[in-house]
Amino acid sequence: EFDTTYGPAWHCIVGTSFGSYVTHSIGGFLYFSIDKVYVLLFKTAVEPLDQ
């Protein structure tokens, strides 16, 4: 749904214990927790494939 509303390409990681190192678009990073469940949502640039 994020891709449809905000454009591609969004990635979402949800869990109780994880590590991450991501490269994201400017203004395209969200990290929060609810109780002990953590949510990482980030957007990356999409480049067309050369065919």
mmCIF file of the N, C-alpha and C atoms, coordinates in Angstrom:
data_MODEL
# 
_entry.id   MODEL 
# 
loop_
_atom_site.group_PDB 
_atom_site.id 
_atom_site.type_symbol 
_atom_site.label_atom_id 
_atom_site.label_alt_id 
_atom_site.label_comp_id 
_atom_site.label_asym_id 
_atom_site.label_entity_id 
_atom_site.label_seq_id 
_atom_site.pdbx_PDB_ins_code 
_atom_site.Cartn_x 
_atom_site.Cartn_y 
_atom_site.Cartn_z 
_atom_site.occupancy 
_atom_site.B_iso_or_equiv 
_atom_site.pdbx_formal_charge 
_atom_site.auth_seq_id 
_atom_site.auth_comp_id 
_atom_site.auth_asym_id 
_atom_site.auth_atom_id 
_atom_site.pdbx_PDB_model_num 
ATOM 1   N N  . GLU A 1 1  ? 0.813  -1.194 0.000   1.00 0.00 ? 1  GLU A N  1 
ATOM 2   C CA . GLU A 1 1  ? 0.000  0.000  0.000   1.00 0.00 ? 1  GLU A CA 1 
ATOM 3   C C  . GLU A 1 1  ? 0.859  1.263  0.000   1.00 0.00 ? 1  GLU A C  1 
ATOM 4   N N  . PHE A 1 2  ? 1.998  1.224  0.665   1.00 0.00 ? 2  PHE A N  1 
ATOM 5   C CA . PHE A 1 2  ? 2.877  2.396  0.667   1.00 0.00 ? 2  PHE A CA 1 
ATOM 6   C C  . PHE A 1 2  ? 3.346  2.714  -0.741  1.00 0.00 ? 2  PHE A C  1 
ATOM 7   N N  . ASP A 1 3  ? 3.712  1.681  -1.520  1.00 0.00 ? 3  ASP A N  1 
ATOM 8   C CA . ASP A 1 3  ? 4.167  1.911  -2.891  1.00 0.00 ? 3  ASP A CA 1 
ATOM 9   C C  . ASP A 1 3  ? 3.087  2.594  -3.725  1.00 0.00 ? 3  ASP A C  1 
ATOM 10  N N  . THR A 1 4  ? 1.851  2.181  -3.555  1.00 0.00 ? 4  THR A N  1 
ATOM 11  C CA . THR A 1 4  ? 0.750  2.770  -4.312  1.00 0.00 ? 4  THR A CA 1 
ATOM 12  C C  . THR A 1 4  ? 0.534  4.226  -3.920  1.00 0.00 ? 4  THR A C  1 
ATOM 13  N N  . THR A 1 5  ? 0.576  4.502  -2.624  1.00 0.00 ? 5  THR A N  1 
ATOM 14  C CA . THR A 1 5  ? 0.299  5.850  -2.123  1.00 0.00 ? 5  THR A CA 1 
ATOM 15  C C  . THR A 1 5  ? 1.487  6.789  -2.255  1.00 0.00 ? 5  THR A C  1 
ATOM 16  N N  . TYR A 1 6  ? 2.692  6.303  -1.924  1.00 0.00 ? 6  TYR A N  1 
ATOM 17  C CA . TYR A 1 6  ? 3.869  7.169  -1.841  1.00 0.00 ? 6  TYR A CA 1 
ATOM 18  C C  . TYR A 1 6  ? 4.930  6.888  -2.894  1.00 0.00 ? 6  TYR A C  1 
ATOM 19  N N  . GLY A 1 7  ? 4.678  5.971  -3.812  1.00 0.00 ? 7  GLY A N  1 
ATOM 20  C CA . GLY A 1 7  ? 5.647  5.625  -4.839  1.00 0.00 ? 7  GLY A CA 1 
ATOM 21  C C  . GLY A 1 7  ? 6.591  4.537  -4.366  1.00 0.00 ? 7  GLY A C  1 
ATOM 22  N N  . PRO A 1 8  ? 7.197  3.791  -5.298  1.00 0.00 ? 8  PRO A N  1 
ATOM 23  C CA . PRO A 1 8  ? 8.090  2.690  -4.937  1.00 0.00 ? 8  PRO A CA 1 
ATOM 24  C C  . PRO A 1 8  ? 9.462  3.206  -4.516  1.00 0.00 ? 8  PRO A C  1 
ATOM 25  N N  . ALA A 1 9  ? 10.229 2.482  -3.882  1.00 0.00 ? 9  ALA A N  1 
ATOM 26  C CA . ALA A 1 9  ? 10.074 1.123  -3.397  1.00 0.00 ? 9  ALA A CA 1 
ATOM 27  C C  . ALA A 1 9  ? 10.266 1.127  -1.877  1.00 0.00 ? 9  ALA A C  1 
ATOM 28  N N  . TRP A 1 10 ? 9.201  0.805  -1.154  1.00 0.00 ? 10 TRP A N  1 
ATOM 29  C CA . TRP A 1 10 ? 9.224  0.772  0.307   1.00 0.00 ? 10 TRP A CA 1 
ATOM 30  C C  . TRP A 1 10 ? 9.533  -0.633 0.802   1.00 0.00 ? 10 TRP A C  1 
ATOM 31  N N  . HIS A 1 11 ? 10.251 -0.708 1.923   1.00 0.00 ? 11 HIS A N  1 
ATOM 32  C CA . HIS A 1 11 ? 10.612 -1.974 2.553   1.00 0.00 ? 11 HIS A CA 1 
ATOM 33  C C  . HIS A 1 11 ? 10.223 -1.878 4.021   1.00 0.00 ? 11 HIS A C  1 
ATOM 34  N N  . CYS A 1 12 ? 9.719  -2.980 4.581   1.00 0.00 ? 12 CYS A N  1 
ATOM 35  C CA . CYS A 1 12 ? 9.266  -2.979 5.969   1.00 0.00 ? 12 CYS A CA 1 
ATOM 36  C C  . CYS A 1 12 ? 9.818  -4.202 6.686   1.00 0.00 ? 12 CYS A C  1 
ATOM 37  N N  . ILE A 1 13 ? 10.403 -3.970 7.855   1.00 0.00 ? 13 ILE A N  1 
ATOM 38  C CA . ILE A 1 13 ? 10.906 -5.048 8.705   1.00 0.00 ? 13 ILE A CA 1 
ATOM 39  C C  . ILE A 1 13 ? 10.225 -4.887 10.055  1.00 0.00 ? 13 ILE A C  1 
ATOM 40  N N  . VAL A 1 14 ? 9.646  -5.975 10.567  1.00 0.00 ? 14 VAL A N  1 
ATOM 41  C CA . VAL A 1 14 ? 8.952  -5.961 11.851  1.00 0.00 ? 14 VAL A CA 1 
ATOM 42  C C  . VAL A 1 14 ? 9.468  -7.127 12.671  1.00 0.00 ? 14 VAL A C  1 
ATOM 43  N N  . GLY A 1 15 ? 9.809  -6.875 13.940  1.00 0.00 ? 15 GLY A N  1 
ATOM 44  C CA . GLY A 1 15 ? 10.275 -7.963 14.781  1.00 0.00 ? 15 GLY A CA 1 
ATOM 45  C C  . GLY A 1 15 ? 10.569 -7.510 16.192  1.00 0.00 ? 15 GLY A C  1 
ATOM 46  N N  . THR A 1 16 ? 10.984 -8.466 17.012  1.00 0.00 ? 16 THR A N  1 
ATOM 47  C CA . THR A 1 16 ? 11.314 -8.167 18.402  1.00 0.00 ? 16 THR A CA 1 
ATOM 48  C C  . THR A 1 16 ? 12.818 -8.038 18.616  1.00 0.00 ? 16 THR A C  1 
ATOM 49  N N  . SER A 1 17 ? 13.605 -8.515 17.658  1.00 0.00 ? 17 SER A N  1 
ATOM 50  C CA . SER A 1 17 ? 15.058 -8.432 17.794  1.00 0.00 ? 17 SER A CA 1 
ATOM 51  C C  . SER A 1 17 ? 15.696 -8.565 16.411  1.00 0.00 ? 17 SER A C  1 
ATOM 52  N N  . PHE A 1 18 ? 16.224 -7.471 15.887  1.00 0.00 ? 18 PHE A N  1 
ATOM 53  C CA . PHE A 1 18 ? 16.915 -7.526 14.606  1.00 0.00 ? 18 PHE A CA 1 
ATOM 54  C C  . PHE A 1 18 ? 17.897 -6.366 14.514  1.00 0.00 ? 18 PHE A C  1 
ATOM 55  N N  . GLY A 1 19 ? 18.881 -6.528 13.674  1.00 0.00 ? 19 GLY A N  1 
ATOM 56  C CA . GLY A 1 19 ? 19.826 -5.462 13.385  1.00 0.00 ? 19 GLY A CA 1 
ATOM 57  C C  . GLY A 1 19 ? 19.658 -5.054 11.933  1.00 0.00 ? 19 GLY A C  1 
ATOM 58  N N  . SER A 1 20 ? 20.101 -3.850 11.618  1.00 0.00 ? 20 SER A N  1 
ATOM 59  C CA . SER A 1 20 ? 19.959 -3.405 10.234  1.00 0.00 ? 20 SER A CA 1 
ATOM 60  C C  . SER A 1 20 ? 21.001 -2.358 9.893   1.00 0.00 ? 20 SER A C  1 
ATOM 61  N N  . TYR A 1 21 ? 21.279 -2.260 8.618   1.00 0.00 ? 21 TYR A N  1 
ATOM 62  C CA . TYR A 1 21 ? 22.109 -1.201 8.046   1.00 0.00 ? 21 TYR A CA 1 
ATOM 63  C C  . TYR A 1 21 ? 21.532 -0.965 6.664   1.00 0.00 ? 21 TYR A C  1 
ATOM 64  N N  . VAL A 1 22 ? 20.871 0.166  6.476   1.00 0.00 ? 22 VAL A N  1 
ATOM 65  C CA . VAL A 1 22 ? 20.176 0.408  5.215   1.00 0.00 ? 22 VAL A CA 1 
ATOM 66  C C  . VAL A 1 22 ? 20.565 1.761  4.636   1.00 0.00 ? 22 VAL A C  1 
ATOM 67  N N  . THR A 1 23 ? 20.434 1.874  3.330   1.00 0.00 ? 23 THR A N  1 
ATOM 68  C CA . THR A 1 23 ? 20.551 3.148  2.630   1.00 0.00 ? 23 THR A CA 1 
ATOM 69  C C  . THR A 1 23 ? 19.154 3.522  2.185   1.00 0.00 ? 23 THR A C  1 
ATOM 70  N N  . HIS A 1 24 ? 18.736 4.748  2.498   1.00 0.00 ? 24 HIS A N  1 
ATOM 71  C CA . HIS A 1 24 ? 17.362 5.135  2.207   1.00 0.00 ? 24 HIS A CA 1 
ATOM 72  C C  . HIS A 1 24 ? 17.319 6.482  1.504   1.00 0.00 ? 24 HIS A C  1 
ATOM 73  N N  . SER A 1 25 ? 16.190 6.754  0.879   1.00 0.00 ? 25 SER A N  1 
ATOM 74  C CA . SER A 1 25 ? 15.970 8.042  0.224   1.00 0.00 ? 25 SER A CA 1 
ATOM 75  C C  . SER A 1 25 ? 15.762 9.119  1.284   1.00 0.00 ? 25 SER A C  1 
ATOM 76  N N  . ILE A 1 26 ? 16.071 10.363 0.950   1.00 0.00 ? 26 ILE A N  1 
ATOM 77  C CA . ILE A 1 26 ? 15.862 11.477 1.873   1.00 0.00 ? 26 ILE A CA 1 
ATOM 78  C C  . ILE A 1 26 ? 14.382 11.549 2.224   1.00 0.00 ? 26 ILE A C  1 
ATOM 79  N N  . GLY A 1 27 ? 14.091 11.625 3.511   1.00 0.00 ? 27 GLY A N  1 
ATOM 80  C CA . GLY A 1 27 ? 12.709 11.685 3.974   1.00 0.00 ? 27 GLY A CA 1 
ATOM 81  C C  . GLY A 1 27 ? 11.987 10.357 3.919   1.00 0.00 ? 27 GLY A C  1 
ATOM 82  N N  . GLY A 1 28 ? 12.710 9.269  3.710   1.00 0.00 ? 28 GLY A N  1 
ATOM 83  C CA . GLY A 1 28 ? 12.085 7.957  3.559   1.00 0.00 ? 28 GLY A CA 1 
ATOM 84  C C  . GLY A 1 28 ? 12.544 6.953  4.589   1.00 0.00 ? 28 GLY A C  1 
ATOM 85  N N  . PHE A 1 29 ? 12.530 7.328  5.873   1.00 0.00 ? 29 PHE A N  1 
ATOM 86  C CA . PHE A 1 29 ? 12.976 6.416  6.923   1.00 0.00 ? 29 PHE A CA 1 
ATOM 87  C C  . PHE A 1 29 ? 12.095 6.595  8.144   1.00 0.00 ? 29 PHE A C  1 
ATOM 88  N N  . LEU A 1 30 ? 11.588 5.485  8.680   1.00 0.00 ? 30 LEU A N  1 
ATOM 89  C CA . LEU A 1 30 ? 10.746 5.526  9.870   1.00 0.00 ? 30 LEU A CA 1 
ATOM 90  C C  . LEU A 1 30 ? 11.096 4.328  10.733  1.00 0.00 ? 30 LEU A C  1 
ATOM 91  N N  . TYR A 1 31 ? 11.364 4.571  12.017  1.00 0.00 ? 31 TYR A N  1 
ATOM 92  C CA . TYR A 1 31 ? 11.679 3.498  12.957  1.00 0.00 ? 31 TYR A CA 1 
ATOM 93  C C  . TYR A 1 31 ? 10.954 3.793  14.255  1.00 0.00 ? 31 TYR A C  1 
ATOM 94  N N  . PHE A 1 32 ? 10.164 2.833  14.729  1.00 0.00 ? 32 PHE A N  1 
ATOM 95  C CA . PHE A 1 32 ? 9.431  3.029  15.980  1.00 0.00 ? 32 PHE A CA 1 
ATOM 96  C C  . PHE A 1 32 ? 9.139  1.677  16.612  1.00 0.00 ? 32 PHE A C  1 
ATOM 97  N N  . SER A 1 33 ? 8.682  1.711  17.867  1.00 0.00 ? 33 SER A N  1 
ATOM 98  C CA . SER A 1 33 ? 8.302  0.480  18.550  1.00 0.00 ? 33 SER A CA 1 
ATOM 99  C C  . SER A 1 33 ? 6.950  0.659  19.220  1.00 0.00 ? 33 SER A C  1 
ATOM 100 N N  . ILE A 1 34 ? 6.238  -0.446 19.310  1.00 0.00 ? 34 ILE A N  1 
ATOM 101 C CA . ILE A 1 34 ? 4.994  -0.526 20.061  1.00 0.00 ? 34 ILE A CA 1 
ATOM 102 C C  . ILE A 1 34 ? 5.181  -1.697 21.012  1.00 0.00 ? 34 ILE A C  1 
ATOM 103 N N  . ASP A 1 35 ? 5.178  -1.397 22.303  1.00 0.00 ? 35 ASP A N  1 
ATOM 104 C CA . ASP A 1 35 ? 5.557  -2.372 23.321  1.00 0.00 ? 35 ASP A CA 1 
ATOM 105 C C  . ASP A 1 35 ? 6.967  -2.857 22.984  1.00 0.00 ? 35 ASP A C  1 
ATOM 106 N N  . LYS A 1 36 ? 7.157  -4.132 22.688  1.00 0.00 ? 36 LYS A N  1 
ATOM 107 C CA . LYS A 1 36 ? 8.496  -4.636 22.361  1.00 0.00 ? 36 LYS A CA 1 
ATOM 108 C C  . LYS A 1 36 ? 8.590  -5.119 20.917  1.00 0.00 ? 36 LYS A C  1 
ATOM 109 N N  . VAL A 1 37 ? 7.707  -4.623 20.069  1.00 0.00 ? 37 VAL A N  1 
ATOM 110 C CA . VAL A 1 37 ? 7.747  -4.945 18.639  1.00 0.00 ? 37 VAL A CA 1 
ATOM 111 C C  . VAL A 1 37 ? 8.259  -3.710 17.903  1.00 0.00 ? 37 VAL A C  1 
ATOM 112 N N  . TYR A 1 38 ? 9.318  -3.888 17.125  1.00 0.00 ? 38 TYR A N  1 
ATOM 113 C CA . TYR A 1 38 ? 9.977  -2.782 16.432  1.00 0.00 ? 38 TYR A CA 1 
ATOM 114 C C  . TYR A 1 38 ? 9.620  -2.811 14.945  1.00 0.00 ? 38 TYR A C  1 
ATOM 115 N N  . VAL A 1 39 ? 9.450  -1.621 14.379  1.00 0.00 ? 39 VAL A N  1 
ATOM 116 C CA . VAL A 1 39 ? 9.082  -1.485 12.972  1.00 0.00 ? 39 VAL A CA 1 
ATOM 117 C C  . VAL A 1 39 ? 10.093 -0.575 12.285  1.00 0.00 ? 39 VAL A C  1 
ATOM 118 N N  . LEU A 1 40 ? 10.669 -1.054 11.201  1.00 0.00 ? 40 LEU A N  1 
ATOM 119 C CA . LEU A 1 40 ? 11.583 -0.273 10.375  1.00 0.00 ? 40 LEU A CA 1 
ATOM 120 C C  . LEU A 1 40 ? 10.970 -0.186 8.986   1.00 0.00 ? 40 LEU A C  1 
ATOM 121 N N  . LEU A 1 41 ? 10.700 1.028  8.533   1.00 0.00 ? 41 LEU A N  1 
ATOM 122 C CA . LEU A 1 41 ? 10.108 1.263  7.219   1.00 0.00 ? 41 LEU A CA 1 
ATOM 123 C C  . LEU A 1 41 ? 11.006 2.245  6.490   1.00 0.00 ? 41 LEU A C  1 
ATOM 124 N N  . PHE A 1 42 ? 11.467 1.874  5.287   1.00 0.00 ? 42 PHE A N  1 
ATOM 125 C CA . PHE A 1 42 ? 12.350 2.768  4.553   1.00 0.00 ? 42 PHE A CA 1 
ATOM 126 C C  . PHE A 1 42 ? 12.115 2.664  3.055   1.00 0.00 ? 42 PHE A C  1 
ATOM 127 N N  . LYS A 1 43 ? 12.454 3.742  2.356   1.00 0.00 ? 43 LYS A N  1 
ATOM 128 C CA . LYS A 1 43 ? 12.251 3.828  0.912   1.00 0.00 ? 43 LYS A CA 1 
ATOM 129 C C  . LYS A 1 43 ? 13.605 3.880  0.213   1.00 0.00 ? 43 LYS A C  1 
ATOM 130 N N  . THR A 1 44 ? 13.714 3.144  -0.887  1.00 0.00 ? 44 THR A N  1 
ATOM 131 C CA . THR A 1 44 ? 14.932 3.177  -1.690  1.00 0.00 ? 44 THR A CA 1 
ATOM 132 C C  . THR A 1 44 ? 14.613 3.695  -3.086  1.00 0.00 ? 44 THR A C  1 
ATOM 133 N N  . ALA A 1 45 ? 15.621 4.188  -3.751  1.00 0.00 ? 45 ALA A N  1 
ATOM 134 C CA . ALA A 1 45 ? 15.452 4.689  -5.117  1.00 0.00 ? 45 ALA A CA 1 
ATOM 135 C C  . ALA A 1 45 ? 15.240 3.519  -6.069  1.00 0.00 ? 45 ALA A C  1 
ATOM 136 N N  . VAL A 1 46 ? 14.445 3.750  -7.083  1.00 0.00 ? 46 VAL A N  1 
ATOM 137 C CA . VAL A 1 46 ? 14.188 2.731  -8.103  1.00 0.00 ? 46 VAL A CA 1 
ATOM 138 C C  . VAL A 1 46 ? 14.748 3.247  -9.417  1.00 0.00 ? 46 VAL A C  1 
ATOM 139 N N  . GLU A 1 47 ? 15.625 2.453  -10.020 1.00 0.00 ? 47 GLU A N  1 
ATOM 140 C CA . GLU A 1 47 ? 16.205 2.822  -11.306 1.00 0.00 ? 47 GLU A CA 1 
ATOM 141 C C  . GLU A 1 47 ? 15.685 1.870  -12.370 1.00 0.00 ? 47 GLU A C  1 
ATOM 142 N N  . PRO A 1 48 ? 15.318 2.379  -13.536 1.00 0.00 ? 48 PRO A N  1 
ATOM 143 C CA . PRO A 1 48 ? 14.825 1.494  -14.600 1.00 0.00 ? 48 PRO A CA 1 
ATOM 144 C C  . PRO A 1 48 ? 15.918 0.537  -15.070 1.00 0.00 ? 48 PRO A C  1 
ATOM 145 N N  . LEU A 1 49 ? 15.502 -0.665 -15.429 1.00 0.00 ? 49 LEU A N  1 
ATOM 146 C CA . LEU A 1 49 ? 16.439 -1.650 -15.959 1.00 0.00 ? 49 LEU A CA 1 
ATOM 147 C C  . LEU A 1 49 ? 16.746 -1.337 -17.410 1.00 0.00 ? 49 LEU A C  1 
ATOM 148 N N  . ASP A 1 50 ? 18.008 -1.447 -17.786 1.00 0.00 ? 50 ASP A N  1 
ATOM 149 C CA . ASP A 1 50 ? 18.391 -1.279 -19.192 1.00 0.00 ? 50 ASP A CA 1 
ATOM 150 C C  . ASP A 1 50 ? 18.070 -2.578 -19.925 1.00 0.00 ? 50 ASP A C  1 
ATOM 151 N N  . GLN A 1 51 ? 17.344 -2.457 -21.023 1.00 0.00 ? 51 GLN A N  1 
ATOM 152 C CA . GLN A 1 51 ? 16.980 -3.668 -21.770 1.00 0.00 ? 51 GLN A CA 1 
ATOM 153 C C  . GLN A 1 51 ? 17.468 -3.577 -23.186 1.00 0.00 ? 51 GLN A C  1 
# 
